[in-house]
């Protein structure tokens, strides 16, 4: 089925208000989940919404807490999220990183003790909308094995890189360090589909394209094998050092995936280039890549972020695809 954006937003809003969120926080949080769904990131939109409500219901998320700056060091600041609403705190942190970038050319906000920020790409788009190059990442609970290991001591720590274009069609990479995020595994399983390539191991230690088997084993495959393993480790190290807060290992001792560490970096290219010059550089590179010969006849070469822009337009016109089972679960949360 397809649900209109406005109906999805209003449903989220009613549920959040029923959990005691202020009007302002409920509106902003509902917008995050509705927009993620609008852009086709259902795994961190409507599919993830019931889990966040469960966290609110048993107190893992403090609905009234707001992130605050604890230390200022010129172009870099350290913030504490106080385990508030993850996406709202993350948005505040990236806005501040962009403010610092406008002043210094670069801004870094190390946000510790926050909750899940949902779709990491949101903050890349956010930086790019303000004319900034954005780099950000979060750690997670331990849900990925180090290369050569059986048990999980690393996170699938999502990494986002964004480059702005003046027409709003920014270039944005948003990727978990596992071959597929756990949200994508869940979405694929709910659709009754297989993964296009192996995404992890089953309980017998065999590579598989079955998302349910990977969820059951908890052994998602690092992207790039040992390279992904190393990148995950370094992202966690850098984030924990800059925030002095919770590592992947520490997050793993909590009841839920809470108290996460996130890094927001913004760089202002207008300090060195005109907007036209930056556009020209980006457009030239994209045009060269898109001129590649497709492997399949009639195939299309897309740049990162291009799909989201097209899906957003389609979903706004036709409605957002929603799995029946998920929609029933969301509606059951109305009080």
PAMI-838973 format. One record per residue (C-alpha): residue in one letter; x, y, z. Coordinates in Angstrom, 2 decimals, decimal comma. Each point is the difference from the previous one (the first is absolute). Layout:
// PAMI-838973
@r = A&px = X&py = Y&pz = Z
...
END
This chain:
// PAMI-838973
@r = X&px = 0,00&py = 0,00&pz = 0,00
@r = X&px = 0,98&py = 3,66&pz = -0,33
@r = X&px = -0,63&py = 2,63&pz = 2,68
@r = X&px = 0,02&py = 3,73&pz = -0,67
@r = X&px = 2,83&py = 1,90&pz = 1,67
@r = X&px = -2,45&py = 2,19&pz = 1,95
@r = X&px = -1,84&py = -3,02&pz = 1,43
@r = X&px = 3,24&py = -1,68&pz = 1,02
@r = X&px = 1,25&py = 3,18&pz = 1,67
@r = X&px = -3,28&py = 0,56&pz = 1,88
@r = X&px = -0,05&py = -3,62&pz = 1,20
@r = X&px = 3,55&py = 0,28&pz = 1,34
@r = X&px = -0,85&py = 3,34&pz = 1,61
@r = X&px = -3,03&py = -1,36&pz = 1,89
@r = X&px = 1,98&py = -2,98&pz = 1,30
@r = X&px = 2,92&py = 2,16&pz = 1,16
@r = X&px = -2,27&py = 2,49&pz = 1,76
@r = X&px = -1,72&py = -2,89&pz = 1,77
@r = X&px = 3,41&py = -0,86&pz = 1,47
@r = X&px = 0,34&py = 3,44&pz = 1,58
@r = X&px = 2,25&py = 1,75&pz = -2,52
@r = X&px = -0,41&py = 3,76&pz = -0,20
@r = X&px = -1,73&py = 1,32&pz = -3,12
@r = X&px = 3,33&py = 1,27&pz = -1,38
@r = X&px = 1,92&py = -3,23&pz = 0,62
@r = X&px = -2,87&py = -2,15&pz = -1,25
@r = X&px = -0,27&py = 2,01&pz = -3,23
@r = X&px = 3,75&py = -0,12&pz = -0,68
@r = X&px = 0,27&py = -3,72&pz = 0,80
@r = X&px = -3,04&py = -0,89&pz = -2,13
@r = X&px = 1,56&py = 1,96&pz = -2,85
@r = X&px = 3,25&py = -1,98&pz = 0,27
@r = X&px = -1,77&py = -3,37&pz = -0,32
@r = X&px = -2,41&py = 1,20&pz = -2,69
@r = X&px = 2,78&py = 1,57&pz = -2,11
@r = X&px = 2,20&py = -3,07&pz = 0,30
@r = X&px = -2,90&py = -2,05&pz = -1,34
@r = X&px = -0,67&py = 2,57&pz = -2,72
@r = X&px = 3,59&py = -0,35&pz = -1,23
@r = X&px = -0,33&py = -3,78&pz = -0,19
@r = X&px = 2,04&py = -0,73&pz = 3,14
@r = X&px = -2,79&py = -2,08&pz = 1,53
@r = X&px = 2,42&py = -1,92&pz = 2,21
@r = X&px = 0,59&py = 3,18&pz = 2,02
@r = X&px = -3,42&py = 1,50&pz = -0,57
@r = X&px = -3,27&py = -1,81&pz = 0,53
@r = X&px = 1,61&py = -3,42&pz = 0,56
@r = X&px = 2,09&py = 1,31&pz = 2,92
@r = X&px = -2,73&py = 2,16&pz = 1,57
@r = X&px = -1,56&py = -2,72&pz = 2,24
@r = X&px = 3,39&py = -0,76&pz = 1,56
@r = X&px = 0,54&py = 3,63&pz = 0,95
@r = X&px = -3,44&py = 0,12&pz = 1,60
@r = X&px = 0,93&py = -3,08&pz = 2,04
@r = X&px = 3,13&py = 1,82&pz = 1,20
@r = X&px = -2,13&py = 2,97&pz = 1,05
@r = X&px = -2,47&py = -2,30&pz = 1,75
@r = X&px = 2,62&py = -1,59&pz = 2,24
@r = X&px = 2,08&py = 3,11&pz = 0,57
@r = X&px = 3,12&py = -0,64&pz = -2,07
@r = X&px = -0,58&py = 3,35&pz = -1,74
@r = X&px = -0,49&py = 3,16&pz = 2,07
@r = X&px = -2,60&py = 1,89&pz = -2,03
@r = X&px = 0,83&py = 3,33&pz = 1,71
@r = X&px = 3,82&py = -0,13&pz = -0,14
@r = X&px = 1,80&py = 2,39&pz = -2,37
@r = X&px = 3,64&py = -0,26&pz = -1,08
@r = X&px = 2,29&py = 2,68&pz = 1,38
@r = X&px = 3,56&py = 1,16&pz = -0,54
@r = X&px = 2,40&py = -1,01&pz = 2,78
@r = X&px = 3,30&py = 1,17&pz = -1,48
@r = X&px = 1,02&py = 2,56&pz = -2,64
@r = X&px = 3,36&py = -0,23&pz = -1,79
@r = X&px = -0,21&py = 2,51&pz = -2,84
@r = X&px = -1,32&py = -1,82&pz = -3,07
@r = X&px = -0,67&py = -3,16&pz = 2,06
@r = X&px = -2,53&py = -0,58&pz = 2,77
@r = X&px = -0,95&py = -2,91&pz = 2,26
@r = X&px = -3,71&py = -0,53&pz = 0,65
@r = X&px = -2,03&py = -2,28&pz = 2,26
@r = X&px = -3,30&py = -1,35&pz = -1,38
@r = X&px = -1,30&py = -1,06&pz = 3,45
@r = X&px = -1,68&py = -2,98&pz = -1,72
@r = X&px = -2,67&py = 2,22&pz = -1,51
@r = X&px = -1,77&py = -0,45&pz = -3,32
@r = X&px = 2,84&py = -1,06&pz = -2,29
@r = X&px = -0,97&py = 1,69&pz = -3,29
@r = X&px = -0,80&py = 3,32&pz = 1,66
@r = X&px = 3,31&py = 0,09&pz = 1,86
@r = X&px = 1,88&py = -1,01&pz = -3,15
@r = X&px = -1,67&py = 2,78&pz = -1,98
@r = X&px = 0,99&py = 2,56&pz = 2,64
@r = X&px = 3,58&py = -1,27&pz = -0,13
@r = X&px = 0,26&py = 0,19&pz = -3,79
@r = X&px = -1,55&py = 3,48&pz = -0,03
@r = X&px = 2,67&py = 1,06&pz = 2,46
@r = X&px = 2,76&py = -1,63&pz = -2,07
@r = X&px = -1,20&py = 2,03&pz = -3,00
@r = X&px = -0,01&py = 3,20&pz = 2,07
@r = X&px = 3,59&py = -0,68&pz = 1,01
@r = X&px = 0,91&py = -0,74&pz = -3,63
@r = X&px = -1,42&py = 3,36&pz = -1,09
@r = X&px = 2,24&py = 1,63&pz = 2,58
@r = X&px = 3,19&py = -2,05&pz = -0,22
@r = X&px = -0,31&py = -1,87&pz = -3,31
@r = X&px = -0,46&py = -3,27&pz = 1,90
@r = X&px = -2,13&py = -0,99&pz = 2,94
@r = X&px = 0,06&py = -3,18&pz = 2,08
@r = X&px = -2,56&py = -0,99&pz = 2,62
@r = X&px = 0,69&py = -3,17&pz = 1,97
@r = X&px = -3,38&py = -1,12&pz = 1,36
@r = X&px = 0,14&py = -2,65&pz = 2,69
@r = X&px = -2,66&py = -1,79&pz = 2,05
@r = X&px = -2,63&py = 0,48&pz = -2,71
@r = X&px = -2,58&py = -2,50&pz = -1,22
@r = X&px = -0,46&py = -1,53&pz = -3,46
@r = X&px = 0,01&py = 2,75&pz = -2,63
@r = X&px = -2,08&py = -2,11&pz = -2,43
@r = X&px = 1,03&py = 0,77&pz = -3,60
@r = X&px = 3,55&py = 1,32&pz = 0,07
@r = X&px = -0,34&py = 1,41&pz = -3,51
@r = X&px = -2,44&py = 2,61&pz = 1,37
@r = X&px = 2,93&py = 1,89&pz = 1,50
@r = X&px = 2,01&py = -0,15&pz = -3,21
@r = X&px = -2,95&py = 1,52&pz = -1,88
@r = X&px = -0,37&py = 2,52&pz = 2,82
@r = X&px = 3,60&py = 1,19&pz = -0,34
@r = X&px = -0,21&py = 0,10&pz = -3,79
@r = X&px = -3,22&py = 2,05&pz = 0,16
@r = X&px = 2,03&py = 2,59&pz = 1,90
@r = X&px = 2,69&py = -0,02&pz = -2,69
@r = X&px = 2,43&py = -2,11&pz = 2,03
@r = X&px = 1,89&py = -3,20&pz = -0,65
@r = X&px = -1,19&py = -2,38&pz = 2,70
@r = X&px = 1,70&py = -2,99&pz = 1,59
@r = X&px = -1,61&py = -1,81&pz = 2,90
@r = X&px = -0,20&py = -3,39&pz = 1,62
@r = X&px = -1,45&py = -1,82&pz = 2,98
@r = X&px = 1,02&py = -3,06&pz = 1,91
@r = X&px = -2,50&py = -2,74&pz = 0,84
@r = X&px = -0,44&py = -3,01&pz = 2,23
@r = X&px = 2,44&py = -2,84&pz = -0,83
@r = X&px = -1,69&py = -1,66&pz = -2,97
@r = X&px = 2,83&py = -0,89&pz = -2,38
@r = X&px = 2,93&py = -2,38&pz = 0,44
@r = X&px = 3,55&py = 1,18&pz = -0,51
@r = X&px = 1,53&py = -1,58&pz = -3,08
@r = X&px = 0,86&py = -3,60&pz = 0,84
@r = X&px = -2,17&py = -0,05&pz = 3,15
@r = X&px = -3,19&py = -1,89&pz = 0,76
@r = X&px = -1,51&py = 2,23&pz = 2,68
@r = X&px = -0,87&py = 3,70&pz = -0,28
@r = X&px = 2,23&py = 2,66&pz = 1,53
@r = X&px = -0,36&py = 2,69&pz = -2,69
@r = X&px = -2,91&py = 2,19&pz = -1,10
@r = X&px = -1,38&py = 0,47&pz = -3,49
@r = X&px = 0,78&py = 3,68&pz = 0,69
@r = X&px = -1,71&py = 2,02&pz = -2,78
@r = X&px = 2,19&py = 2,48&pz = -1,90
@r = X&px = -1,39&py = 2,93&pz = -1,98
@r = X&px = 1,76&py = 2,33&pz = -2,46
@r = X&px = -1,80&py = 2,82&pz = -1,81
@r = X&px = 0,99&py = 2,61&pz = -2,60
@r = X&px = -2,39&py = 2,90&pz = -0,73
@r = X&px = -1,38&py = 1,16&pz = -3,34
@r = X&px = -1,83&py = 3,29&pz = -0,35
@r = X&px = -3,00&py = -1,70&pz = -1,68
@r = X&px = -0,61&py = -2,09&pz = 3,13
@r = X&px = 0,82&py = -3,29&pz = -1,72
@r = X&px = 2,90&py = -0,70&pz = 2,31
@r = X&px = 2,41&py = -2,93&pz = -0,14
@r = X&px = -0,48&py = -2,06&pz = 3,17
@r = X&px = 1,45&py = -3,37&pz = 1,01
@r = X&px = -1,74&py = -1,63&pz = 2,97
@r = X&px = 1,26&py = -3,47&pz = 0,81
@r = X&px = 0,26&py = -2,40&pz = 2,88
@r = X&px = 3,37&py = -1,68&pz = 0,32
@r = X&px = -1,76&py = -3,35&pz = -0,37
@r = X&px = -0,83&py = -0,99&pz = -3,57
@r = X&px = -3,65&py = 0,63&pz = 0,91
@r = X&px = -1,33&py = 1,85&pz = 3,04
@r = X&px = -2,16&py = -1,97&pz = 2,42
@r = X&px = -2,87&py = 2,26&pz = -0,97
@r = X&px = 0,45&py = -1,05&pz = -3,63
@r = X&px = 0,14&py = -3,65&pz = 1,03
@r = X&px = -3,29&py = 0,41&pz = 1,85
@r = X&px = -1,63&py = 1,82&pz = -2,91
@r = X&px = 1,13&py = -2,67&pz = -2,49
@r = X&px = -1,26&py = -2,79&pz = 2,26
@r = X&px = -3,38&py = 1,67&pz = 0,48
@r = X&px = -0,35&py = 0,23&pz = -3,78
@r = X&px = 0,78&py = -3,70&pz = -0,33
@r = X&px = 3,07&py = 0,70&pz = -2,13
@r = X&px = 3,62&py = -1,14&pz = -0,14
@r = X&px = 3,03&py = 2,31&pz = 0,03
@r = X&px = 1,63&py = 0,65&pz = -3,40
@r = X&px = 3,40&py = -1,15&pz = 1,33
@r = X&px = 1,07&py = -1,83&pz = 3,19
@r = X&px = -0,45&py = 2,28&pz = 3,01
@r = X&px = 1,18&py = -2,17&pz = 2,86
@r = X&px = 0,16&py = -3,48&pz = 1,49
@r = X&px = -2,60&py = -2,50&pz = 1,12
@r = X&px = 0,36&py = -1,97&pz = 3,24
@r = X&px = 2,06&py = -2,62&pz = -1,82
@r = X&px = 2,59&py = 2,66&pz = -0,89
@r = X&px = -0,92&py = 0,01&pz = -3,69
@r = X&px = -0,43&py = 3,16&pz = -2,07
@r = X&px = -3,65&py = 0,59&pz = -0,84
@r = X&px = -2,36&py = 2,35&pz = -1,84
@r = X&px = -2,84&py = -0,82&pz = 2,42
@r = X&px = -0,54&py = 3,11&pz = 2,19
@r = X&px = -1,83&py = -1,96&pz = 2,70
@r = X&px = 2,89&py = -2,43&pz = 0,42
@r = X&px = 2,42&py = 2,92&pz = 0,43
@r = X&px = -2,26&py = 1,65&pz = 2,59
@r = X&px = -0,18&py = -3,32&pz = 1,84
@r = X&px = 3,76&py = -0,57&pz = 0,03
@r = X&px = 0,84&py = 3,65&pz = 0,70
@r = X&px = 3,01&py = -0,34&pz = -2,30
@r = X&px = -0,36&py = 2,70&pz = -2,64
@r = X&px = 2,84&py = 0,21&pz = -2,52
@r = X&px = 2,32&py = 3,04&pz = 0,19
@r = X&px = 0,04&py = 1,88&pz = -3,30
@r = X&px = 3,34&py = -0,49&pz = -1,68
@r = X&px = 0,68&py = -2,90&pz = 2,40
@r = X&px = 3,08&py = 0,95&pz = 2,09
@r = X&px = -0,16&py = 3,60&pz = -1,27
@r = X&px = -3,47&py = 0,50&pz = 1,43
@r = X&px = 1,10&py = -1,60&pz = 3,23
@r = X&px = 2,86&py = 2,48&pz = 0,33
@r = X&px = -2,13&py = 3,02&pz = -0,94
@r = X&px = -2,61&py = -0,94&pz = 2,61
@r = X&px = 2,64&py = -0,26&pz = 2,68
@r = X&px = 1,53&py = 3,39&pz = -0,84
@r = X&px = -3,34&py = 1,79&pz = -0,13
@r = X&px = -0,77&py = -1,29&pz = 3,48
@r = X&px = 3,46&py = 0,94&pz = 1,27
@r = X&px = -0,12&py = 3,56&pz = -1,37
@r = X&px = -3,54&py = 0,59&pz = 1,22
@r = X&px = 0,66&py = -1,32&pz = 3,49
@r = X&px = 3,22&py = 1,98&pz = 0,37
@r = X&px = -1,65&py = 3,27&pz = -1,09
@r = X&px = -3,09&py = -0,42&pz = 2,20
@r = X&px = 1,53&py = -1,92&pz = 2,94
@r = X&px = -3,35&py = -1,82&pz = 0,08
@r = X&px = -1,19&py = -3,47&pz = -1,03
@r = X&px = 1,87&py = -2,39&pz = -2,27
@r = X&px = -1,65&py = -2,82&pz = -1,94
@r = X&px = 1,02&py = -2,37&pz = 2,79
@r = X&px = -1,55&py = 2,24&pz = 2,67
@r = X&px = -3,23&py = 0,43&pz = -1,99
@r = X&px = -0,19&py = -3,79&pz = -0,12
@r = X&px = -0,38&py = -0,11&pz = 3,80
@r = X&px = -3,20&py = 2,07&pz = -0,09
@r = X&px = -3,45&py = -1,54&pz = -0,21
@r = X&px = -0,79&py = 1,79&pz = -3,28
@r = X&px = 2,03&py = 1,64&pz = -2,77
@r = X&px = 0,26&py = 3,34&pz = 1,82
@r = X&px = 2,67&py = 2,45&pz = 1,14
@r = X&px = 1,67&py = 0,05&pz = -3,42
@r = X&px = 2,97&py = 2,06&pz = -1,15
@r = X&px = -0,33&py = 2,19&pz = -3,10
@r = X&px = 2,37&py = 2,34&pz = -1,82
@r = X&px = -1,16&py = 2,91&pz = -2,18
@r = X&px = 2,48&py = 1,74&pz = -2,30
@r = X&px = -0,87&py = 2,88&pz = -2,34
@r = X&px = 2,29&py = 1,83&pz = -2,43
@r = X&px = -0,94&py = 3,18&pz = -1,86
@r = X&px = 1,37&py = -0,08&pz = -3,57
@r = X&px = -1,12&py = 3,61&pz = -0,56
@r = X&px = 2,96&py = 1,08&pz = 2,11
@r = X&px = 2,20&py = -0,91&pz = -2,99
@r = X&px = -2,32&py = -0,40&pz = -3,02
@r = X&px = -2,95&py = 1,87&pz = -1,43
@r = X&px = -3,24&py = -2,02&pz = -0,11
@r = X&px = 0,33&py = -0,12&pz = -3,79
@r = X&px = 3,53&py = -1,39&pz = 0,25
@r = X&px = -1,04&py = -2,75&pz = 2,42
@r = X&px = -2,96&py = -0,89&pz = -2,23
@r = X&px = 2,24&py = -0,16&pz = -3,05
@r = X&px = 2,44&py = -2,37&pz = 1,74
@r = X&px = -2,73&py = -2,29&pz = 1,29
@r = X&px = -1,97&py = -0,02&pz = -3,25
@r = X&px = 3,08&py = -0,80&pz = -2,08
@r = X&px = 0,88&py = -3,01&pz = 2,16
@r = X&px = -3,58&py = -1,29&pz = 0,06
@r = X&px = -0,35&py = 0,40&pz = -3,76
@r = X&px = 3,18&py = -2,00&pz = -0,54
@r = X&px = -1,17&py = -2,84&pz = 2,27
@r = X&px = -3,48&py = -0,08&pz = -1,53
@r = X&px = 1,55&py = -0,29&pz = -3,47
@r = X&px = 1,21&py = -3,49&pz = 0,96
@r = X&px = -1,15&py = -2,86&pz = -2,19
@r = X&px = -2,61&py = -2,04&pz = 1,94
@r = X&px = 0,60&py = -3,73&pz = 0,46
@r = X&px = -3,61&py = -0,68&pz = -1,08
@r = X&px = -1,43&py = 1,53&pz = -3,14
@r = X&px = -2,28&py = 2,88&pz = 0,94
@r = X&px = 1,41&py = 0,13&pz = 3,53
@r = X&px = 0,47&py = 3,26&pz = 1,87
@r = X&px = 3,02&py = 1,20&pz = 1,96
@r = X&px = -1,17&py = 2,04&pz = 3,00
@r = X&px = 1,88&py = 2,17&pz = 2,42
@r = X&px = -0,58&py = -0,44&pz = 3,77
@r = X&px = -3,10&py = 1,92&pz = 1,02
@r = X&px = -1,57&py = 0,00&pz = -3,46
@r = X&px = -2,39&py = -2,83&pz = 0,83
@r = X&px = -1,29&py = 1,76&pz = 3,16
@r = X&px = -0,87&py = 3,12&pz = -1,98
@r = X&px = -2,02&py = -2,04&pz = -2,54
@r = X&px = -1,70&py = -2,20&pz = 2,62
@r = X&px = -0,96&py = 3,07&pz = 2,04
@r = X&px = -1,79&py = 1,50&pz = -2,99
@r = X&px = -1,75&py = -3,28&pz = -0,86
@r = X&px = -1,12&py = -0,70&pz = 3,57
@r = X&px = -1,35&py = 3,52&pz = 0,46
@r = X&px = -2,14&py = -0,43&pz = -3,11
@r = X&px = -1,08&py = -3,64&pz = 0,42
@r = X&px = 0,24&py = -0,58&pz = 3,74
@r = X&px = 2,61&py = -1,82&pz = 2,10
@r = X&px = 0,19&py = -3,82&pz = -0,34
@r = X&px = -0,78&py = -1,63&pz = 3,33
@r = X&px = 0,04&py = -3,70&pz = 0,88
@r = X&px = -3,44&py = -1,01&pz = 1,32
@r = X&px = 1,45&py = -1,70&pz = 3,08
@r = X&px = 2,03&py = 3,10&pz = 0,91
@r = X&px = -2,96&py = 2,36&pz = -0,47
@r = X&px = -2,15&py = -2,18&pz = 2,28
@r = X&px = 2,73&py = 0,12&pz = 2,66
@r = X&px = 0,28&py = 3,79&pz = -0,24
@r = X&px = -3,77&py = 0,48&pz = 0,28
@r = X&px = -0,08&py = -2,27&pz = 3,06
@r = X&px = 2,20&py = 2,56&pz = 1,78
@r = X&px = -2,75&py = 2,63&pz = -0,03
@r = X&px = -1,38&py = 0,59&pz = 3,48
END
